[in-house]
Amino acid sequence: MSDNKCQRVTIIMATKRRPLHQKLNFRPNTSDNNLEYRGTKPTCEPTSIKETMMLMVLYLCKKSLFFDTNLKVAIYLGTLFLLSLFADFASVPKMYLSRSDNIFNKFFVKFAWGWNLLLLVPFVVFTTYIYCCGQKQRIIKHHLLRICIATFFWWFWTTLFNVVEASFGRCNHRQFGTKGSCLQAGHVWNGFDVSGHTFILIYGSLLLIEETRCMENWDSIKEHLRLENHHRVSRDPSQNLNPLRNLSDPEMHDLQLNYKKYTPYIRGLFITITLFQIMWDVMLVCTMLYYHIMIEKFLGGALAILTWFFTYRMWYVHPKLFPKLPGQGVFKYIKKKGEPQAVPRRRTGSVVNGRGPLFMGRPIYPQQEAAQEESSAQ
């Protein structure tokens, strides 16, 4: 009898147990359209080792490219003056990079603008296609136009340098009055040769830096997509501060698809651009040490910096003029310094707003926090 009673109690308890598969409060059932769903936000996908290594490489590239631009410009001007002046009066030891036929000068610097276009055009097309949601007119008028303007300034200044040298120079043999005839006869043309290499290397470096600014907070787009999808599916009535809130459902779908599709190519181009920018800086130092005189290099570099400042610091920032700065599209994902983030950070430091160290979101020293709140209230 005791065994039968135990079996009956076990059966009754088993029938009172809740089923394993129930509606969870944080997983909305999309099949029922008449219910309002609440719950926690979905968690992020786990990061693989490959993704972690890629993020580390991208972090180093951003540290190199997004070095304080104003300080970088000051370094350019200072080294152009001091290092070039030193090279004019001192004998600098020769090395492989001092030869005009070295591999970097022969295959890269002489075609520097072509390399810049080869990297920037697909980079701008891929990135703008994502944050402009495929709007071709906006992509061309707001962003690709910058590449055309930069190419025009490169052509204008380099052509002007050649005109100045040909018009205000003379051959070491007086019988030749033009630069072409002088060089063809094997003589030397002495003219004021503004350093075109210095201009191209500095202006090209600044152009690469500015055009890749859209990579700042690029990974936050994935976070915005995740949270916005959750907000739309769960129909959360709370205030939505997501920058993607004004996008239509087809635009959201295309954005999510294109971001996943083109981000690997964008990352590869970004890493390559970083390597080229470093190479331009190295070749610029070689130009300072071994080519032209100080005034020719300083003038070429100053014109490059003035052109960059006029376009990216005066022209493109004007709200009523086209084109726009990189990263300005249908939605805003790049946050300025001091601006609150719409997407919360995954990890927070141990000290937040001077409240003291925290453990799992709770203060370790509650008495210290209470004292600080009391002092701030007073």
Solvent accessible surface area in square Angstrom, and as a share of the most:
residue,aa,sasa,rsa
1,M,171,0.76
2,S,78,0.50
3,D,102,0.53
4,N,74,0.38
5,K,123,0.52
6,C,83,0.50
7,Q,112,0.50
8,R,163,0.59
9,V,82,0.47
10,T,86,0.50
11,I,110,0.56
12,I,94,0.48
13,M,121,0.54
14,A,56,0.44
15,T,103,0.60
16,K,158,0.67
17,R,178,0.65
18,R,198,0.72
19,P,90,0.56
20,L,162,0.81
21,H,174,0.78
22,Q,96,0.43
23,K,135,0.57
24,L,85,0.42
25,N,116,0.59
26,F,89,0.37
27,R,158,0.58
28,P,43,0.27
29,N,56,0.29
30,T,94,0.55
31,S,92,0.60
32,D,42,0.22
33,N,112,0.58
34,N,142,0.73
35,L,76,0.38
36,E,125,0.56
37,Y,26,0.10
38,R,123,0.45
39,G,40,0.38
40,T,95,0.55
41,K,119,0.51
42,P,55,0.35
43,T,124,0.72
44,C,41,0.25
45,E,126,0.57
46,P,130,0.82
47,T,70,0.41
48,S,65,0.42
49,I,143,0.73
50,K,167,0.71
51,E,57,0.25
52,T,59,0.34
53,M,106,0.47
54,M,61,0.27
55,L,63,0.32
56,M,106,0.47
57,V,60,0.34
58,L,6,0.03
59,Y,127,0.48
60,L,119,0.59
61,C,12,0.07
62,K,48,0.20
63,K,121,0.51
64,S,40,0.26
65,L,0,0.00
66,F,38,0.16
67,F,86,0.36
68,D,80,0.41
69,T,6,0.03
70,N,102,0.52
71,L,87,0.43
72,K,23,0.10
73,V,15,0.09
74,A,57,0.44
75,I,82,0.42
76,Y,12,0.05
77,L,60,0.30
78,G,31,0.30
79,T,50,0.29
80,L,0,0.00
81,F,88,0.37
82,L,116,0.58
83,L,49,0.25
84,S,0,0.00
85,L,63,0.31
86,F,117,0.49
87,A,19,0.15
88,D,62,0.32
89,F,172,0.72
90,A,37,0.29
91,S,114,0.74
92,V,27,0.16
93,P,109,0.69
94,K,159,0.67
95,M,94,0.42
96,Y,105,0.40
97,L,36,0.18
98,S,15,0.10
99,R,125,0.46
100,S,67,0.44
101,D,78,0.40
102,N,1,0.00
103,I,86,0.44
104,F,77,0.32
105,N,11,0.06
106,K,97,0.41
107,F,108,0.45
108,F,46,0.19
109,V,5,0.03
110,K,119,0.51
111,F,124,0.52
112,A,3,0.02
113,W,9,0.03
114,G,42,0.41
115,W,74,0.26
116,N,0,0.00
117,L,51,0.25
118,L,113,0.56
119,L,13,0.07
120,L,0,0.00
121,V,62,0.35
122,P,42,0.27
123,F,0,0.00
124,V,3,0.02
125,V,55,0.31
126,F,53,0.22
127,T,1,0.01
128,T,1,0.00
129,Y,72,0.27
130,I,1,0.00
131,Y,1,0.00
132,C,0,0.00
133,C,18,0.11
134,G,22,0.21
135,Q,69,0.31
136,K,148,0.63
137,Q,133,0.59
138,R,73,0.27
139,I,11,0.06
140,I,106,0.54
141,K,79,0.33
142,H,21,0.09
143,H,0,0.00
144,L,43,0.21
145,L,64,0.32
146,R,2,0.01
147,I,9,0.05
148,C,84,0.50
149,I,18,0.09
150,A,3,0.02
151,T,38,0.22
152,F,105,0.44
153,F,33,0.14
154,W,69,0.24
155,W,141,0.49
156,F,83,0.34
157,W,49,0.17
158,T,26,0.15
159,T,53,0.31
160,L,69,0.34
161,F,9,0.04
162,N,91,0.47
163,V,78,0.45
164,V,38,0.22
165,E,20,0.09
166,A,46,0.35
167,S,71,0.46
168,F,153,0.64
169,G,23,0.22
170,R,179,0.65
171,C,8,0.05
172,N,78,0.40
173,H,80,0.36
174,R,236,0.86
175,Q,139,0.62
176,F,47,0.20
177,G,67,0.64
178,T,83,0.49
179,K,50,0.21
180,G,49,0.47
181,S,43,0.28
182,C,0,0.00
183,L,92,0.46
184,Q,163,0.72
185,A,49,0.38
186,G,66,0.64
187,H,45,0.20
188,V,88,0.51
189,W,22,0.08
190,N,82,0.42
191,G,27,0.26
192,F,74,0.31
193,D,46,0.24
194,V,5,0.03
195,S,0,0.00
196,G,20,0.19
197,H,59,0.27
198,T,0,0.00
199,F,0,0.00
200,I,24,0.12
201,L,2,0.01
202,I,0,0.00
203,Y,2,0.01
204,G,0,0.00
205,S,0,0.00
206,L,1,0.00
207,L,1,0.01
208,L,0,0.00
209,I,1,0.00
210,E,7,0.03
211,E,1,0.00
212,T,0,0.00
213,R,53,0.19
214,C,2,0.01
215,M,2,0.01
216,E,51,0.23
217,N,56,0.29
218,W,1,0.00
219,D,58,0.30
220,S,27,0.17
221,I,0,0.00
222,K,104,0.44
223,E,17,0.08
224,H,4,0.02
225,L,7,0.03
226,R,54,0.20
227,L,19,0.10
228,E,2,0.01
229,N,46,0.23
230,H,27,0.12
231,H,42,0.19
232,R,70,0.25
233,V,67,0.39
234,S,5,0.03
235,R,101,0.37
236,D,44,0.23
237,P,100,0.63
238,S,65,0.42
239,Q,152,0.68
240,N,34,0.18
241,L,110,0.55
242,N,12,0.06
243,P,22,0.14
244,L,0,0.00
245,R,110,0.40
246,N,130,0.67
247,L,10,0.05
248,S,53,0.34
249,D,97,0.50
250,P,92,0.58
251,E,51,0.23
252,M,8,0.04
253,H,118,0.53
254,D,66,0.34
255,L,2,0.01
256,Q,84,0.37
257,L,103,0.51
258,N,17,0.09
259,Y,15,0.06
260,K,166,0.70
261,K,114,0.48
262,Y,39,0.15
263,T,11,0.06
264,P,83,0.53
265,Y,131,0.50
266,I,0,0.00
267,R,28,0.10
268,G,37,0.36
269,L,33,0.17
270,F,0,0.00
271,I,39,0.20
272,T,48,0.28
273,I,0,0.00
274,T,4,0.02
275,L,111,0.55
276,F,23,0.10
277,Q,3,0.01
278,I,79,0.40
279,M,31,0.14
280,W,2,0.01
281,D,33,0.17
282,V,71,0.41
283,M,9,0.04
284,L,3,0.02
285,V,66,0.38
286,C,5,0.03
287,T,6,0.03
288,M,3,0.01
289,L,35,0.18
290,Y,37,0.14
291,Y,66,0.25
292,H,67,0.30
293,I,89,0.45
294,M,34,0.15
295,I,84,0.42
296,E,14,0.06
297,K,1,0.01
298,F,65,0.27
299,L,64,0.32
300,G,0,0.00
301,G,0,0.00
302,A,22,0.17
303,L,30,0.15
304,A,0,0.00
305,I,15,0.07
306,L,112,0.56
307,T,8,0.05
308,W,7,0.02
309,F,95,0.39
310,F,95,0.40
311,T,1,0.01
312,Y,3,0.01
313,R,81,0.29
314,M,108,0.48
315,W,64,0.22
316,Y,4,0.02
317,V,75,0.43
318,H,77,0.34
319,P,109,0.69
320,K,170,0.72
321,L,81,0.40
322,F,88,0.37
323,P,0,0.00
324,K,29,0.12
325,L,40,0.20
326,P,12,0.07
327,G,6,0.06
328,Q,84,0.37
329,G,19,0.18
330,V,49,0.28
331,F,9,0.04
332,K,103,0.44
333,Y,1,0.00
334,I,34,0.17
335,K,36,0.15
336,K,149,0.63
337,K,208,0.88
338,G,88,0.84
339,E,56,0.25
340,P,112,0.70
341,Q,96,0.43
342,A,36,0.28
343,V,16,0.09
344,P,87,0.55
345,R,189,0.69
346,R,158,0.58
347,R,207,0.76
348,T,104,0.60
349,G,52,0.50
350,S,70,0.45
351,V,95,0.54
352,V,43,0.25
353,N,142,0.73
354,G,48,0.46
355,R,96,0.35
356,G,9,0.09
357,P,41,0.26
358,L,36,0.18
359,F,137,0.57
360,M,168,0.75
361,G,54,0.52
362,R,174,0.63
363,P,25,0.16
364,I,85,0.43
365,Y,124,0.47
366,P,81,0.51
367,Q,155,0.69
368,Q,82,0.36
369,E,20,0.09
370,A,59,0.46
371,A,59,0.46
372,Q,68,0.30
373,E,102,0.46
374,E,107,0.48
375,S,72,0.47
376,S,92,0.59
377,A,91,0.71
378,Q,172,0.76
